Amino acid sequence: MAATVKPAVSTKNTKHALPQTGANDKLSLFAALAGLSLSSIGLGSLVSDKKRRRN
């Protein structure tokens, strides 16, 4: 008696799909915007500090 072997992974709709990594797009966008705002605050404080020292 021959047993039928089922494939471990279904090939239906997975042929062109990328693997899901679990990365959250909204979280990465928030982190990028937070980093950008912190760096701009830091650069702004450096420029204002230089202006104060000149006067």
ChimeraX attribute file (.defattr): number of C-alpha atoms within 10 A of each C-alpha:
attribute: neighborCount
match mode: 1-to-1
recipient: residues
	/A:1	3
	/A:2	4
	/A:3	5
	/A:4	6
	/A:5	6
	/A:6	7
	/A:7	7
	/A:8	6
	/A:9	7
	/A:10	9
	/A:11	9
	/A:12	7
	/A:13	7
	/A:14	10
	/A:15	8
	/A:16	8
	/A:17	7
	/A:18	7
	/A:19	7
	/A:20	6
	/A:21	6
	/A:22	6
	/A:23	8
	/A:24	8
	/A:25	9
	/A:26	9
	/A:27	10
	/A:28	11
	/A:29	11
	/A:30	11
	/A:31	12
	/A:32	12
	/A:33	12
	/A:34	12
	/A:35	12
	/A:36	12
	/A:37	12
	/A:38	12
	/A:39	12
	/A:40	12
	/A:41	11
	/A:42	11
	/A:43	12
	/A:44	11
	/A:45	12
	/A:46	11
	/A:47	10
	/A:48	10
	/A:49	11
	/A:50	10
	/A:51	10
	/A:52	8
	/A:53	7
	/A:54	6
	/A:55	5
